[in-house]
Amino acid sequence: MDLLVVCASCSKEFKASGDERYWKCPNCGHEVENKKYPFLTRKIAHAKSHRSEAEWETMFDELLLTAREKVIELEARVRALEEENRRLKSRKPSD
């Protein structure tokens, strides 16, 4: 299910995938942000329009799992950058 997006620059409507955070307007090239991403994805939009078929608990568990994985990746990146920063600070300046 695609989402109908209205460009803030040229006011033209276009279809876009809810699975993307940014969309480029095919008319003027303006970049539009999905401000509700990842809480508004194609899967969730479909579930909202077919509420009786939706498995909300499963969908939100998947969303939480994805968020948790991203947090773990970012924490690992922070640790690596902190270690690199400590290593660079401990080096003696070369003359």
Buried (B, 14 or more C-beta within 10 A) or exposed (E): BEBEBEBEEEEEEBEBEBEBEEBBBEEEEEEBEBEEEBEBBBBBBEBEEEEEEBEEEEBEEEBEEEEEEEEEEEEEEEEEEEEEEEEEEEEEEEE
